[in-house]
């Protein structure tokens, strides 16, 4: 006999991997059907393609200016409250369990509490962080709305049937200050996260060749554009030579077009056999001897991530490795790749466009769900700039990186050492200067492997044997088992 579990996340399902893994685990147990409620803006992973999983989309509240948040917040809460209650009462099957992600807290927890009270459904809360701390990031800890939010979070969680949390530090906080006993369910990567074979890397880099262009070729394009602007200004002053001016422009445009064609040919010498990182000779594909370092940072583009520190790090790194006193072969070019999407992305891209860098490039990409683990598994080092709002959550992006045997440099905060151990599976840094010191130490004479990096990969390989399914069966299944 099958039972039913409803999963509720007041966020984009496609950007909620932990909840997707919960849904997959419940469905593959062959004892549960799953109703999954959330936003459906982003395509979900193939893990959710199951006859036992049904997705119910939430309609978004109109997108209004952030500065008016306190004015429209009550209307948004009411809009979501009524909509969620309607979906839970009329759209989903009768549920034995309601599993919610927290945060967001308001109105998720209130809706869940009311629904479970009247339907006798068992409420399970998965604590990813504290909702009040996320709100405090925007309003300040002493704001009345933040204090009310914290009280509601405490009140709405006390009668839940069970609780999961993401760290030992959070478990301690919940026990000592909230009176809640929670099970630590560490994030673990599913089997799709692994080192990417060279053949798949080559295909992926071919697919992303427009994002990964050689730095020197990009500089040529920039120089050509500058020359074109200078010529246009000069020609505008020659008012008395209109006919000659038109002819000159035509000739110059032809020359410029030829230059651009040649530049494109060089930039895309990649074709089918070559990328910035790989080369194919016959049936053999290998990594290039002279290739850039590929650093990757997965971000939700919110204030949780210290994006300004990345910009500062890129500038400091470029200065360090472009120093005339350093031999050219000591350091390669560096590519910082930023994946994901979110509210701060546009502003970040604008800030990047203002930078003048010689040997460092920042690339922002949006990847298909299946390409994300492939790019992680093709990278040289992970970068995590997550600064926890509460000091009790752990960045899942690092878990994904570790699943791909990818060592990571992570920004220091209260409990990050539960995940990243300094000089064991990566490094921990406190500011841009320290991160740059670590990068120059690790990648000097790249691609010659750094002994530390090799050791960290070995340590991760041992740990990567522990995956989500095994961990979930041990920690979570006893809650749902019948």
N, C-alpha and C positions, 0 to 999 in steps of 0.2 A: 504494500500500500504506500502510495506517495503522499508526501505532505507538501505544503506550500510555504515559501519564504518570500517576503517582499523586501527588496533593497531600495532605500531611499537616499539619494544624494542631491542636495541643492547646489548642483554644479554640473559641468559638462561630463557626461558619462565617458566620452572618449578621452578625457583628460583626467580620469579617476581610476588609475590602474589598480590600486589596491581593492577597490570595490568590484572592478571587473574580475579580479582573481577570486574574490569571495563568490561571485555569481557562478563562475566556471567551476569552482570546487564543489559548490552545492549541487549544481546540475550534473556533474560527472559522478557524483555519489550514487546517482540513479534512484535516489530516495526523495528528491525534492524537485518541484517545479519552481521556477523563479520569476517573479514580477520585478522588473528593474525600472525604477522611476527616477528621471533626471533630465537634464537638457540634452538635446541630441544634435548640437551644432557641429561637433567633430565626429568623423567616422569612427565607430568603435572597432576594437581589435577583433580579429577572426575568432578569438577565444569565445566570443559571445554568440557565435553562429551555432545554435543548438535549438532543437525542438522544445527543449525544456526551459528556455529563457525567452521571456516576452518583454519587450521594451516599451515603456510608456513615456512619451515626451512631455516636458513641461514647457508651457509658453512663456516667453520672456516678457518682463515688464519693459515699457518703453525706455530707451537709452537717453537719459537726461544728464545735464552737466553735473560733474562731481561736486562742485562748490554749492549746489543746491540740495545736497544729500539729506541734510536734516529736515528740509521742508517736505521732500517727497518720500522719505523713508517710511512714515506711517502708512501711506497709500500702497507702497510696494509690499510691505509686510502683510497688509490686508489682502491684496491681490494674490499673493503666493499662498497665504493661509487658506483662503477659500478654494483655490485651485487644487492644492495638495489634498485637502480634506475630500474634495469631490472625487479625485482620482482614487484615493484609498478606499472610499466607500462604494463607489459605483463602477470603477474600471478594473480593479484587480480581483483575483480570486480570493476566496476566504483564506486568510493566512494564519499559520501557526506561529510564525515569528516575523517581526519587523526589525530589520537590521538597518540602522542609520549611521551615516558618517557625520562626525562632529569635529570641527566646524564645517559649514555654517550652522550656527545655533538657532537663530531667529529667522523664520518661525518653525524650523524643522522640528525642534524638540517639543514645542508646545503642541503641534499637530500630532506628532507621534504619541505623546502622552495621552491626549484626548482619545485618539483612535484606539489605542491599546486598552484604555480604561473601559470603553463601551463595548469593545468586541472581544475582550479577554485574550487578545493577542499578546504574546511575550515580546517585550522590547529588549533589543540588544544594541548597545551603543559602542561604536568603534571610534575611540578617541585618537584623532590624528594630531590634534593640537587643542588649544582652548580658544573658543570663539571670542571671548572678551578681549584676549590679548591681540587678536587680529584687528579688532575694532579700535583698540587703544593705539595701534600703530598710526591711525589716521586722526583720532580725536584726542589722544592723551589718556593716561591711566586714571587721572582724577576727574575726567568728564562724567557728568551725571548719567549719560546714556551708557557709558562703559560699565559703571557701577550697577546699573539696572540689568544690563546684559549678563554680568557675572552672577547676579542673584538668580536670574531666570535659568541660567545654565546649571547652577547648583540645584535649584528646585526641580527642574525638569528631568534631572538625571537620577534622582534618589530612588525612584521606584522601578528602575529598569531591572529586568530579569538577570542580565549579565553585561559585563563590560570587557572590551579589549582595549589595549593601548599599545603605543609603538616603542616605548622605551622603559627601562627600569626607573629612570628618573621621574617619568610621568606617573608610573605606578605608585612610587613613593609619595609624590605630591597629591594624587587622588586619595590615597589612604590617610595621610596625615592631616590634610587641610580640607578634604571634601567628604571624608567618611565613606569612601567608595573602594571596594575591593575589585581590582581589575586584573585580567590575565594579560601578561606581556606577549603580544603576537608580533614578533619582529617581522619587518618586511623582508621577504626573500624573493629573488627573481625566479620567474618560471623558466622552463627549459629553453624558451626561444632566445634567451640572453646567453650568448656564448661568443667565443672568438670567431671572427668571420674568416672563412677560407679565402685564399688568395684569388680564386676564380670569381667569387661573389664580390670581393672588394673591387676588382677590376670593373665588373658590371656596374656596381654602385657608383664608382667615380666617373665612369662614362656617362651615367645618367645625370650626375651632378656637375658635369664639366663646365657649365656656365657659371656656377658658383665658385669653382676652384680654377681661377685663371692665374698664370704665372705673374708674380709681382712686377718683373721687369717689363713685361708686355703691357701691363696696365699702366705703367709709368709712361710708356711710349704713347699710348692713347691720350693720356692727360697732356703730354707735351704737344701733341698734334692739335689738340683742342685749343691750347693756349696760343699757338702760332696762328691758328685760324682767326682767333679774336683780334690779335694784333694787326693782322693784314686787313681785316674788315674795317678797323678804326682808321687805318692809314688811307684806305680807299675812299672812305666817307669824306675826307678832307679835300679830295681832288675833285671839286665840283665842276671845274672847267674841262674835265676830260671824261665826260660821260660815256662816250662811245668806247674809248679805250678801257675805261673802267669795267664796262660790261664784258668786254672781251677778256680782260685780265681775270675777272671773277670766274668766267666759264673755264678758262685754262686752269686756274688754281683749283676749282672744284674737281676738274678731271684728275689733276695731280693728287688732290686730297683723297679722292675716291680710290685711286690706285694704291695710295699709302694705306688706307683703311683695309683694303682687300688683302694687301700683303701682311698687315698686322694681324688680321683675322686668321690668315693662313698659319702664321707663326703661333698665335695663341692657341689655335686648334690643331696644332701639329699632332695633338692628341688623337684625332680621328678615331678609328676603331682599335688601333693597336697600342695607343699610348695615352696615359693620363698624367696628371701632375705627380702622382704617387706610384703608379705601376706602369709596366711595359710588357707587351706581348711579342714574343719572337716565335713564329711557328705555332706550336701547340703549348709552348711554355710561357707562363706568366710569372713575373717576379716583381718584387719591390725595387724601385729605382735606388741606385747607390746615392745619387744626389737628389734628395727630395726634402720637402719642408717637414717640420714637426706639425703634427695634427693634434691640437688640443680641443677638447669638446666640453661644453657647458650646457646642460639641459636646464631651461628656466621656464617659469610660469609668467615671467615678465611682470612681476609685482614688486612691491617694496620689501618683500621678504628676502629678495636677492639684492646684494650690494653691487648694482650695475656700475655705479660710479667708480668703485674700486677696480673693476675690470678695465675701464677706460684708462685709469691712472696706471695700472699694471702694464697695459699695452704700450703706453708712452715711455714708461721707465725701462721696459724691456728693449724697446726699439733703440733708445739712447745707449743702453748698455752694450748691445751687440753690434751697433753701428759705429762704435768708437774706432777712430782711425788707428789707434794703437793695437787693436785686436786684429789678428790675421783673419782673412776672409773665410778660410776653411774651418775656423774654430766653431762657428755657429751657422746653422742653416737659417732659412726663413721660417717664421712661425705663423701658423694659421689658427686663430681662435674661432671656433665654430660654435654659434649659439643656436640651439634648436628650441622649438616651442612657439607659443603665441600668447599674447596677453596685453593688458592695457598700457604697459610702459614701453612696448616694442618700438612704436613709431618715434617717440622722443629719443630713444637710444640710437636708432638709426640716424637721426638728424645729428646727434652729437658725434657719431662715428664719422659722418661725412665731413666734419670740420677738422678732423685729425690729419696731420701730414706725417706719414710713417714710411720708412724705407724698407725694413725687413720684417715687418709685422703687418698682418692683415686680419681684420675682424669680419667674419662672414655670418650673416643671419639666414637660416634656412628653415623652412617648414617641411617636415618629412612625412611620408605616408607611414602608417602604423608599423608596417612590416620592415620599412627601411631604417627606422630608428635604432633597433638593436644591431642591425648590420653596420651602421655608422659607428656606434659605440665600440663594436668588436673590431673595427678597422683603425681606431684611433691610438695615439701614443700615450696620452695621459688625460685623465679627467680633471676638470676644474669645478669646484663647488663653492659658490659665493652665497649660499643660503645662510642667512642670519635669523635664527629662530625668534619669533615674536614672544614666545613664552620661555624659551630655554629648555623645553622638555620634549620637543619633537625631533625626529631624525629625517633627513632628506632622502626620499625614495630614489631620487636620481642617482645617488651614490650606490645604492643597492643594485640598481640596473648596471652601473659601470662595473661593480665588483663581479656581477654575474658573467660579464664579458672578459674577466681577468684583467680589467683595466685599473691600474693604480690611480689614486686620486689625491690631489692637493685640495684640502678643504679649509674654509674659514673657521676659525676657532669660536666656539661658544660652549655653554654649560655642559651639555652631555654628548657632544660630537664624538668623544673618545669611546663611546659605546659602539661606534661604527668604524671610524677611521682611527687607527692607531699609528702614531707618528713613527716613521721609519720601519713599520711592519707591513702595512699595505698602502702606504702613501705618506703624505706630509700634512702637517697642520700649520697654517699661517695666520698672523694677526693683522697684517696690513699689506699694502701693495709692494712695499720695499722687500718684505720678507718673502713674498711669493716670487718676485723676480729673482732674488738670490737662489731660491730653490730651483727655478726653471733653468737658470744659467749653469747651475751645478749639475743638474740631471742630464742636460742635453748638449753639453760641450762635446765636440767631435762627433755629434750625431751624423749618420745613423749607427755608429759604433755603439753597441748596447752598454748602458751604464750598469755596473754590477748591482747597485742598489735596486734599480728598476727590475732587473731579472729576478732578484730575490723576492721583491714584492709580488711579482707575478706568480712565482712559485707558491707563496703563502696564500694568495687568492685562489689558486687552482685547487688547493686542498679544501679551502672553505666553500668553494662554489659547488661542492658535492651536495651541500644542503640547499634544497630548493623549496619553493613555496608549498607545493603539494604535500611534501613530507611534513613540513612545519605546521601546515594548516590541520592536517589529520591529527597531529599530536596535541595541538593547543586549542583549536577551534571546534573540531568535530564533536568532542564530548558535550559541548553546549547544545548542539543541534541533534545529536544522536537519539534514536528512539527504538 
